[in-house]
Amino acid sequence: MKRKEVLIVGQGLAGTLLAFELHLAGVKLCIVNNPQKSTATRVAAGMVNPLVFKRMTKSWMVDDLLPVMKNRYSDLEELLGERFYFDLPMIKPLSEQEAELWFERKADEKFAPFIQDICETSPVENVFQSHAYGIVKGSGYLKTRIFLDAAKRFFQKNEMLIEADFPANQGNFENHIFRDIQFDKIVFCEGHYLKTQPLFDFVRLQPAKGEVLQIYAPDLSENYIINRRVFVLPIGDHRFKVGSTYEWKDLSVKPTEEGKNSIVDRLKDLIHVDFELEQHWAGVRPTVIDRRPVLGKHPVFGHLNLFNGLGTKGVMLAPYFAKEMKALITDDNYAINNEVDLARFL
Ligand SMILES: Cc1cc2nc3c(=O)[nH]c(=O)nc-3n(C[C@H](O)[C@H](O)[C@H](O)COP(=O)(O)OP(=O)(O)OC[C@H]3O[C@@H](n4cnc5c(N)ncnc54)[C@H](O)[C@@H]3O)c2cc1C
C-alpha cells in the first residue's frame, strides 16, 4: 500500500493554497475534490479591497496579509506559467461626510499604503455624480477560475489529484486509508460543505449565498474598479464582474431573478453607460459567525485538521493562512493565533 503524509479534502482556494504550501515544503500529499459539488472560488469575483468602507478602516490584518498574498500569487504565476493576479486601483465615490473622513485617513500614515488620492471629479466618465472620489491603492483581483484550472493541471500532472467525493462518514479515522493510499493526516478544506461534516459540527458556520454578474460595457473605462453599493470590476475585453448579494436563508447555488435585479438596479445607479448582461452565477461563501478563518486540529482525532472560514475575503486570506496551516501540520508545537484557532468553538 502507498503511504502519503497528507490528504487535503477540497480544491477551492483553501485546499489549493495549502497544497502548494505543503508541496513546496517537500510534503507528500494528495487532494481529493468532488467536481460535482459547488466551489465558491469558481464564482467569486476575486476582488481584493484593503479597506472597509463602512467605517473607513483597514481590512483585518491587511498589513500582514497583503504582502504574503502578492508574493504567493506571483510565485505561483511563475510556477504555473499563467497570469492570474492583477493590481488595479479602485474608485470610491464619496459623500461630503465620507470625504472628510477620507481626508483624515489620508493624513494618517498607517493608511498611506492604501489611500492614493482624493479627487473632485471622477477619473472615470459616466459614473455616479458625487461630492468627491477616493482612489484606493493596494486593491486588485484574482482570476479565480484561471488560477484553479492552472493549479488543477499541475496537480494532475504530478499525480496529486483524485476527482471523487470524500464521504463524510468515514468509520476508521485512526488509520486512514482512501483509494488504497494510507494518509498520516487529513485536512478538510470543504468550503460551505463543512456543514455536512459531522466531525466539525461544533464550528459555528453561517454560510452566505452570493450572486455575481458579468457584463459587456464597451464605453466604460477599464482602468479602475468602481465601488459604491455594488462593485464593477474590469476583467479584460470590456467585460466586467459586478456584484454582489448576501442571502442567508436560501443556500442553493441557483442564480435568482431577485439577485440579478438587485445588482442591476444598483449598477444602473453607479454607471451611466449601456451594457449587456452576459453571465450570472451564484455560490455560497463559507463564513463563520465571528467572520474569521478557522484552523486547527480536531479535539479527539489529532491527525484530522480543518482549514475553512475564508468567508468574503478568501483571495486575501488564503495565502497567509495556508502558511499558518502548514506550520500547524508540520510542527506539533506550533501555536496558532487564538483569533483563528478552531479551539474557540469548543
Ligand atoms: C458570489 C461570491 C462572490 C465572492 N467574491 C469574492 C471576492 O470578490 N473576493 C474574495 O476574496 N472572495 C470572494 N468570495 C469568497 C470566496 O469565494 C471564498 O472565500 C473562497 O472561495 C472559499 O474557498 P474554499 O476553498 O474555502 O471553498 P470552495 O471554493 O467552496 O472550495 C471547496 C471545495 O471542496 C470540495 N468539496 C467539499 N466537500 C467535499 C468532499 N466531501 N469531497 C470532495 N470534495 C469536496 C468542493 O467541491 C469545492 O471544490 C465570493 C464568494 C461568492 C459566493
The ligand as an SDF file (V2000), in Angstrom:
LIG
                    3D

 53 58  0  0  0  0  0  0  0  0999 V2000
  -20.7770   35.3290   -5.1340 C   0  0  0  0  0  0  0  0  0  0  0  0
  -19.4650   35.3300   -4.4080 C   0  0  0  0  0  0  0  0  0  0  0  0
  -18.5700   36.3730   -4.6160 C   0  0  0  0  0  0  0  0  0  0  0  0
  -17.3470   36.3840   -3.9430 C   0  0  0  0  0  0  0  0  0  0  0  0
  -16.4840   37.3910   -4.1990 N   0  0  0  0  0  0  0  0  0  0  0  0
  -15.2740   37.4030   -3.5870 C   0  0  0  0  0  0  0  0  0  0  0  0
  -14.3360   38.4220   -3.8770 C   0  0  0  0  0  0  0  0  0  0  0  0
  -14.5780   39.2990   -4.7100 O   0  0  0  0  0  0  0  0  0  0  0  0
  -13.1390   38.3990   -3.2140 N   0  0  0  0  0  0  0  0  0  0  0  0
  -12.8250   37.4260   -2.3030 C   0  0  0  0  0  0  0  0  0  0  0  0
  -11.7340   37.4630   -1.7320 O   0  0  0  0  0  0  0  0  0  0  0  0
  -13.7060   36.4410   -2.0120 N   0  0  0  0  0  0  0  0  0  0  0  0
  -14.9150   36.4070   -2.6300 C   0  0  0  0  0  0  0  0  0  0  0  0
  -15.8000   35.4180   -2.3520 N   0  0  0  0  0  0  0  0  0  0  0  0
  -15.4620   34.4530   -1.2850 C   0  0  0  0  0  0  0  0  0  0  0  0
  -14.5390   33.3360   -1.7690 C   0  0  0  0  0  0  0  0  0  0  0  0
  -15.1400   32.7430   -2.8840 O   0  0  0  0  0  0  0  0  0  0  0  0
  -14.3530   32.3200   -0.6650 C   0  0  0  0  0  0  0  0  0  0  0  0
  -13.7920   32.9210    0.4780 O   0  0  0  0  0  0  0  0  0  0  0  0
  -13.3960   31.1900   -1.0750 C   0  0  0  0  0  0  0  0  0  0  0  0
  -13.5560   30.8660   -2.4180 O   0  0  0  0  0  0  0  0  0  0  0  0
  -13.6220   29.9670   -0.2200 C   0  0  0  0  0  0  0  0  0  0  0  0
  -12.7250   28.9580   -0.6350 O   0  0  0  0  0  0  0  0  0  0  0  0
  -12.7960   27.4980   -0.0200 P   0  0  0  0  0  0  0  0  0  0  0  0
  -11.6820   26.7240   -0.6050 O   0  0  0  0  0  0  0  0  0  0  0  0
  -12.9200   27.5550    1.4570 O   0  0  0  0  0  0  0  0  0  0  0  0
  -14.2120   26.9000   -0.5350 O   0  0  0  0  0  0  0  0  0  0  0  0
  -14.6480   26.4710   -2.0100 P   0  0  0  0  0  0  0  0  0  0  0  0
  -14.0740   27.3490   -3.0230 O   0  0  0  0  0  0  0  0  0  0  0  0
  -16.1420   26.3310   -1.9790 O   0  0  0  0  0  0  0  0  0  0  0  0
  -13.9910   25.0370   -2.2230 O   0  0  0  0  0  0  0  0  0  0  0  0
  -14.4100   23.8830   -1.5310 C   0  0  0  0  0  0  0  0  0  0  0  0
  -14.1310   22.6740   -2.4100 C   0  0  0  0  0  0  0  0  0  0  0  0
  -14.2980   21.4950   -1.6320 O   0  0  0  0  0  0  0  0  0  0  0  0
  -14.8960   20.4860   -2.4320 C   0  0  0  0  0  0  0  0  0  0  0  0
  -15.5200   19.5280   -1.5110 N   0  0  0  0  0  0  0  0  0  0  0  0
  -16.3570   19.8290   -0.4820 C   0  0  0  0  0  0  0  0  0  0  0  0
  -16.6700   18.6870    0.1970 N   0  0  0  0  0  0  0  0  0  0  0  0
  -16.0070   17.6810   -0.4370 C   0  0  0  0  0  0  0  0  0  0  0  0
  -15.9390   16.2620   -0.2080 C   0  0  0  0  0  0  0  0  0  0  0  0
  -16.5740   15.6650    0.8140 N   0  0  0  0  0  0  0  0  0  0  0  0
  -15.1950   15.5040   -1.0380 N   0  0  0  0  0  0  0  0  0  0  0  0
  -14.5210   16.0900   -2.0920 C   0  0  0  0  0  0  0  0  0  0  0  0
  -14.5640   17.4280   -2.3460 N   0  0  0  0  0  0  0  0  0  0  0  0
  -15.2830   18.1990   -1.5280 C   0  0  0  0  0  0  0  0  0  0  0  0
  -15.8680   21.2560   -3.3210 C   0  0  0  0  0  0  0  0  0  0  0  0
  -16.1010   20.5310   -4.4900 O   0  0  0  0  0  0  0  0  0  0  0  0
  -15.0740   22.5330   -3.6040 C   0  0  0  0  0  0  0  0  0  0  0  0
  -14.3160   22.4000   -4.7780 O   0  0  0  0  0  0  0  0  0  0  0  0
  -17.0290   35.3430   -3.0260 C   0  0  0  0  0  0  0  0  0  0  0  0
  -17.9030   34.2930   -2.8410 C   0  0  0  0  0  0  0  0  0  0  0  0
  -19.1200   34.2730   -3.5240 C   0  0  0  0  0  0  0  0  0  0  0  0
  -20.0480   33.1080   -3.3430 C   0  0  0  0  0  0  0  0  0  0  0  0
  1  2  1  0
  2  3  1  0
  2 52  2  0
  3  4  2  0
  4  5  1  0
  4 50  1  0
  5  6  2  0
  6  7  1  0
  6 13  1  0
  7  8  2  0
  7  9  1  0
  9 10  1  0
 10 11  2  0
 10 12  1  0
 12 13  2  0
 13 14  1  0
 14 15  1  0
 14 50  1  0
 15 16  1  0
 16 17  1  0
 16 18  1  0
 18 19  1  0
 18 20  1  0
 20 21  1  0
 20 22  1  0
 22 23  1  0
 23 24  1  0
 24 25  2  0
 24 26  1  0
 24 27  1  0
 27 28  1  0
 28 29  2  0
 28 30  1  0
 28 31  1  0
 31 32  1  0
 32 33  1  0
 33 34  1  0
 33 48  1  0
 34 35  1  0
 35 36  1  0
 35 46  1  0
 36 37  1  0
 36 45  1  0
 37 38  2  0
 38 39  1  0
 39 40  1  0
 39 45  2  0
 40 41  1  0
 40 42  2  0
 42 43  1  0
 43 44  2  0
 44 45  1  0
 46 47  1  0
 46 48  1  0
 48 49  1  0
 50 51  2  0
 51 52  1  0
 52 53  1  0
M  END
$$$$
